[in-house]
Amino acid sequence: MRRNSGFTLVELIVVIVILGILAVTAAPKFMNLQGDAKIASLKGVQAALNSAKSLTYGKALVHGAEKKAAATVSNGSDSVDIVYGYPKAEIETLKKVLDLDLTTGTTGDYFGKVDGNAVMIYVHNGSDTGYEDTCSVKYEPATKTGDGTSAKYEPAKVTLTVTGC
């Protein structure tokens, strides 16, 4: 008598169904890897900007430039334009204080765009269009309100928005 060995059709179907259920439950955890990568990258930019503005403000304090509307401090072999002690909100200035491949063109790691008096930084998508402010880091310059002894200085602000990544 000849004995066949192997799996029955019912056993194979059960295994396929189980694999399908596992794939459906596990897939959503891995589907938004690109969004997670953008968020992590922008969090790094936010931390770098916060550090850079603190270091620049420290240099401005040493030079007595923390209350000047426009001044320049040394950044190693280069100089950085500051506003009330913090880096000026322009792409070229932020490139000097950050170690980022920040560009306004179609290549680079990060895309920078001037938005009013602020600078928006996005993860580069290979274009100079199509960026959403819901997936960005916003750098706003320091400001001064009032004059004389009642003057108040607000530090530069770094805002991370990742609701649309």
C-alpha positions in Angstrom: 0.0 0.0 0.0 1.2 3.4 -1.0 1.1 6.2 1.6 1.1 9.8 0.4 2.8 12.3 2.6 2.2 16.1 2.5 -0.4 18.6 3.5 -4.1 18.5 2.7 -5.8 21.3 0.9 -7.7 22.2 4.1 -4.4 22.6 6.0 -2.9 24.8 3.3 -6.0 27.0 3.3 -5.9 27.4 7.1 -2.2 28.4 7.0 -2.9 31.0 4.2 -5.8 32.5 6.2 -3.6 32.7 9.3 -0.8 34.4 7.4 -3.4 36.8 5.9 -4.7 37.8 9.3 -1.2 38.4 10.6 -0.3 40.5 7.6 -3.5 42.7 8.0 -2.8 43.3 11.7 1.0 43.9 11.4 1.0 45.9 8.1 -0.4 49.2 9.6 2.6 49.4 11.9 5.0 49.5 9.0 3.0 51.4 6.4 4.0 55.0 7.5 7.7 54.5 7.6 8.3 57.5 5.4 6.2 59.8 7.6 7.9 58.5 10.7 11.3 59.2 9.1 10.3 62.8 8.2 9.0 63.4 11.7 12.3 62.1 13.2 14.3 64.2 10.8 12.4 67.4 11.6 12.7 66.8 15.3 16.5 66.7 14.7 16.3 70.0 12.9 14.2 71.5 15.7 16.8 70.4 18.3 19.7 71.7 16.2 17.9 75.1 15.7 17.3 75.4 19.5 20.9 74.6 20.2 22.2 77.0 17.5 20.0 79.9 18.8 21.2 79.3 22.4 24.9 79.2 21.3 24.4 82.3 19.2 22.7 84.2 22.0 25.6 83.3 24.3 28.0 84.8 21.8 25.8 87.9 21.5 25.9 88.3 25.3 29.7 88.1 25.4 29.9 90.8 22.7 27.1 92.9 24.3 24.9 92.6 21.2 21.9 90.9 22.7 19.8 94.1 22.6 20.8 95.3 19.1 18.3 95.1 16.2 21.1 94.2 13.9 24.6 92.9 14.7 27.1 90.3 13.6 28.9 87.7 15.7 31.7 85.3 14.8 30.9 81.7 14.0 34.4 80.2 13.7 35.7 81.4 10.4 32.4 82.9 9.4 30.1 85.7 10.8 26.5 85.4 11.6 23.9 88.1 11.3 21.8 88.4 14.5 18.6 90.2 15.6 18.4 90.9 19.4 21.0 88.2 20.0 19.5 85.4 17.9 20.3 84.3 14.4 18.5 86.4 11.7 15.5 84.6 10.1 17.0 84.0 6.7 18.1 80.9 4.9 21.8 81.9 4.4 22.1 82.7 8.2 20.5 79.4 9.2 22.9 77.5 6.9 25.8 79.1 8.8 24.6 78.1 12.2 23.3 74.6 11.3 25.1 71.7 9.8 22.3 71.0 7.3 22.1 70.6 3.5 19.5 73.4 3.4 18.6 74.7 0.0 16.0 76.6 -1.9 16.5 74.6 -5.1 15.6 71.1 -6.3 18.4 69.2 -4.5 19.5 68.8 -0.9 18.3 67.2 2.2 16.1 70.1 3.5 14.2 72.8 1.7 14.0 76.3 3.1 11.4 78.9 2.3 10.9 82.4 3.7 7.4 82.9 4.9 6.8 86.5 5.9 9.4 87.2 8.6 9.9 83.4 9.4 11.8 80.6 7.7 10.1 77.3 7.1 12.2 74.1 6.8 10.9 70.9 5.2 12.4 67.5 4.3 13.3 67.9 0.7 11.0 66.1 -1.8 13.1 66.7 -4.9 11.1 69.8 -6.0 10.8 73.4 -5.1 7.0 73.1 -4.8 4.4 70.9 -3.0 5.5 71.5 0.6 2.9 71.4 3.4 3.3 73.6 6.5 1.8 70.7 8.5 5.1 68.9 8.1 7.8 71.5 8.9 9.9 73.4 11.3 9.3 77.1 11.6 11.9 79.6 12.8 10.7 83.0 13.9 13.1 85.8 14.7 13.5 87.5 18.0 11.4 90.6 18.6 11.3 93.7 20.7 8.3 95.5 22.0 8.3 98.9 23.7 11.2 101.4 24.1 13.5 102.6 26.8 13.3 100.8 30.1 10.0 99.2 29.3 11.4 97.4 26.3 10.7 93.6 26.3 12.7 91.2 24.2 11.1 88.0 23.0 13.5 85.2 22.0 13.5 83.5 18.6 10.9 80.7 18.3 11.3 77.3 16.9 8.0 75.5 16.2 7.7 71.9 15.0 4.5 70.9 13.2 4.1 67.2 12.2 0.4 66.7 11.8 0.6 66.2 8.0 3.7 64.0 7.6 
